[in-house]
Amino acid sequence: MNKILVWDRHTRLFHWLLVMLFTFSIASGLYNDMDVMEWHMLSGYGLLALLLFRLLTGVAGRDYGHFRQFPLSMGSVFAYLRGSRQFQGHNPLGSWMVVIMLALLLTQVLSGLMTSDDIFIEGPWVVWVDEQWVSLAGTVHGLNYYALIALVVMHMLAISYYQWVKKQNLLAAMISGLAEQKVGAGGEAQRISLVRLLFIAAIAGGLSWFAITFS
């Protein structure tokens, strides 16, 4: 089968930067050292900018990472489970995984902005909320990462299943952006221009900077 473009560079860039930042954030948070916690906060700020970038490209992008390309209906889910329909890009289960992952990541980052240890470290939004919200944010931030870890494990198991059982190399597709054409699954994705991509990145960076420093 011919290979076609499925994931444009912005989707692949987001994916691999997310892997690095998420891994560092989890590791630095669990290490719980005072000096490392400062890097943990910086990593959270980077995640905020990265998530805003993903949301913007999910609307302005032109590949299968665009949100309108996500087959989220229950009919699509059942059709996929029955094997009666092929999907290019994310299948329905993968689409729901992405939506849930983005929601949980945003929850983790936003709760971190309102979290304080009452001694040395506090998020930039602590000054805007009362103690009850700070306490709630700290609880959410401390528990939500368990759900994120569970999703990561499920994601890795799914990749392994597709690799070894269905003989589909999803990692290679996320590196090259190319995937094998499936009959009736859709055509080739269109690329976004570098100028437009840099403009979107600047907007995401500016919004995250404003959210962090406006206090």
C-alpha positions as CSV (number, residue, x, y, z in Angstrom):
1,M,0.0,0.0,0.0
2,N,1.1,3.6,-0.6
3,K,2.0,5.8,2.3
4,I,0.4,9.2,2.7
5,L,0.8,12.1,5.0
6,V,-1.3,11.7,8.1
7,W,0.5,13.7,10.8
8,D,1.9,17.2,9.9
9,R,5.0,18.5,11.6
10,H,3.1,20.4,14.3
11,T,1.3,17.3,15.5
12,R,4.5,15.3,15.7
13,L,6.3,18.1,17.4
14,F,3.6,18.4,20.0
15,H,3.6,14.6,20.6
16,W,7.4,14.3,21.3
17,L,7.7,17.5,23.3
18,L,4.7,16.3,25.4
19,V,6.5,13.0,26.0
20,M,9.6,14.8,27.2
21,L,7.9,17.5,29.3
22,F,5.4,15.1,30.9
23,T,8.1,12.6,31.8
24,F,10.2,15.4,33.4
25,S,7.2,16.9,35.2
26,I,6.3,13.5,36.7
27,A,9.9,12.7,37.7
28,S,10.6,16.1,39.2
29,G,7.3,16.1,41.1
30,L,7.9,12.7,42.6
31,Y,11.5,13.6,43.5
32,N,10.1,16.4,45.6
33,D,13.4,18.3,46.1
34,M,13.2,22.1,46.7
35,D,15.6,22.9,43.9
36,V,14.0,20.5,41.5
37,M,10.5,21.9,42.2
38,E,11.5,25.1,40.6
39,W,12.2,23.2,37.4
40,H,9.0,21.3,37.9
41,M,7.1,24.6,37.8
42,L,9.0,25.7,34.7
43,S,8.1,22.4,33.1
44,G,4.4,23.0,34.0
45,Y,4.6,26.4,32.3
46,G,6.0,24.7,29.2
47,L,3.2,22.2,29.3
48,L,0.7,25.0,29.4
49,A,2.1,26.6,26.3
50,L,2.3,23.2,24.6
51,L,-1.3,22.4,25.4
52,L,-2.5,25.8,24.1
53,F,-0.5,25.2,21.0
54,R,-2.3,21.8,20.5
55,L,-5.7,23.3,21.0
56,L,-4.9,26.0,18.4
57,T,-3.6,23.6,15.9
58,G,-6.5,21.3,16.6
59,V,-8.6,24.1,15.1
60,A,-6.2,25.7,12.6
61,G,-4.3,22.6,11.5
62,R,-5.0,20.7,8.3
63,D,-4.0,17.1,9.2
64,Y,-5.7,14.3,11.0
65,G,-4.9,15.9,14.3
66,H,-7.6,18.5,13.6
67,F,-10.5,18.0,16.0
68,R,-13.1,17.7,13.3
69,Q,-11.2,14.6,12.1
70,F,-11.9,12.9,15.4
71,P,-14.6,10.2,15.0
72,L,-16.1,10.6,18.4
73,S,-19.7,9.4,17.8
74,M,-20.9,6.2,19.3
75,G,-21.8,5.0,15.9
76,S,-18.1,5.4,14.8
77,V,-17.0,3.5,18.0
78,F,-19.3,0.6,17.3
79,A,-18.4,0.5,13.6
80,Y,-14.7,0.3,14.5
81,L,-15.2,-2.4,17.1
82,R,-17.2,-4.4,14.6
83,G,-14.4,-3.9,12.0
84,S,-16.9,-2.5,9.5
85,R,-15.2,0.8,9.0
86,Q,-11.5,1.9,8.6
87,F,-10.2,5.2,9.9
88,Q,-7.2,7.2,8.9
89,G,-5.4,9.0,11.7
90,H,-6.9,8.4,15.1
91,N,-9.6,5.7,15.3
92,P,-12.6,6.3,17.6
93,L,-11.0,4.8,20.7
94,G,-7.8,6.7,20.0
95,S,-9.7,9.9,19.5
96,W,-11.4,9.6,22.9
97,M,-8.1,8.8,24.4
98,V,-6.7,12.1,23.1
99,V,-9.7,14.1,24.3
100,I,-9.5,12.6,27.8
101,M,-5.7,13.0,27.9
102,L,-5.8,16.7,26.9
103,A,-8.6,17.3,29.5
104,L,-6.6,15.7,32.3
105,L,-3.4,17.4,31.3
106,L,-5.1,20.8,31.3
107,T,-6.6,19.9,34.7
108,Q,-3.1,19.0,36.0
109,V,-1.5,22.2,34.7
110,L,-4.3,24.6,35.8
111,S,-4.5,23.1,39.3
112,G,-0.7,23.5,39.5
113,L,-1.1,27.2,38.9
114,M,-3.2,27.4,42.1
115,T,-1.2,25.0,44.3
116,S,1.0,26.1,47.2
117,D,3.1,24.2,49.8
118,D,2.6,27.1,52.3
119,I,6.3,27.5,52.6
120,F,8.4,28.1,49.5
121,I,6.5,27.2,46.4
122,E,3.2,28.6,45.1
123,G,1.6,28.8,41.7
124,P,1.0,32.2,40.1
125,W,-2.7,32.0,40.5
126,V,-2.7,31.5,44.3
127,V,-3.0,35.2,44.8
128,W,-6.3,35.2,42.9
129,V,-8.1,32.5,44.8
130,D,-9.0,31.8,48.5
131,E,-7.6,29.0,50.7
132,Q,-10.4,26.6,49.8
133,W,-9.5,26.7,46.1
134,V,-5.8,26.4,46.9
135,S,-6.5,23.3,49.0
136,L,-8.8,21.8,46.4
137,A,-6.2,22.5,43.6
138,G,-3.5,20.8,45.7
139,T,-5.7,17.8,46.2
140,V,-6.6,17.6,42.5
141,H,-2.9,18.1,41.5
142,G,-1.8,15.3,43.8
143,L,-4.4,12.8,42.6
144,N,-4.9,13.6,38.9
145,Y,-1.5,12.4,37.9
146,Y,-2.5,8.8,38.8
147,A,-5.2,9.0,36.1
148,L,-2.6,10.4,33.7
149,I,-0.2,7.6,34.5
150,A,-3.0,5.1,33.9
151,L,-3.7,6.7,30.5
152,V,0.0,6.6,29.6
153,V,0.1,2.9,30.4
154,M,-3.0,2.2,28.3
155,H,-1.5,4.2,25.5
156,M,1.7,2.2,25.6
157,L,-0.2,-1.1,25.7
158,A,-2.3,0.0,22.7
159,I,0.9,0.9,20.8
160,S,2.3,-2.5,21.6
161,Y,-0.9,-4.2,20.5
162,Y,-0.9,-2.5,17.2
163,Q,2.8,-3.2,16.7
164,W,2.8,-6.9,17.5
165,V,-0.8,-8.0,16.8
166,K,-2.1,-5.8,14.1
167,K,1.3,-5.1,12.5
168,Q,0.9,-1.4,12.4
169,N,3.9,0.7,13.4
170,L,2.2,3.7,15.1
171,L,5.5,5.1,16.4
172,A,7.1,5.2,12.9
173,A,4.0,7.1,11.7
174,M,4.4,9.6,14.5
175,I,8.1,10.1,13.5
176,S,7.7,10.4,9.7
177,G,4.1,11.6,9.6
178,L,3.4,8.9,7.0
179,A,1.0,6.0,7.3
180,E,-0.2,3.3,4.9
181,Q,-3.3,4.2,2.9
182,K,-6.4,2.3,3.9
183,V,-9.2,1.8,1.4
184,G,-12.1,4.1,2.3
185,A,-10.3,5.6,5.3
186,G,-9.7,9.1,3.8
187,G,-7.1,11.0,1.8
188,E,-3.8,12.6,2.4
189,A,-3.6,15.4,5.0
190,Q,-2.6,18.9,4.0
191,R,0.4,20.7,5.4
192,I,0.3,23.9,7.3
193,S,2.7,26.6,6.2
194,L,5.7,27.4,8.4
195,V,4.7,31.0,8.8
196,R,1.2,30.1,10.0
197,L,2.7,27.5,12.3
198,L,5.1,30.0,13.9
199,F,2.2,32.5,14.3
200,I,0.2,29.9,16.2
201,A,3.2,29.0,18.4
202,A,3.7,32.7,19.2
203,I,0.0,33.0,20.2
204,A,0.3,30.0,22.4
205,G,3.4,31.3,24.0
206,G,1.9,34.7,24.5
207,L,-1.2,33.4,26.1
208,S,0.7,31.2,28.5
209,W,3.1,34.0,29.4
210,F,0.1,36.2,30.2
211,A,-1.6,33.5,32.3
212,I,1.6,33.0,34.3
213,T,2.7,36.6,34.8
214,F,-0.6,38.5,35.2
215,S,-0.9,38.6,38.9
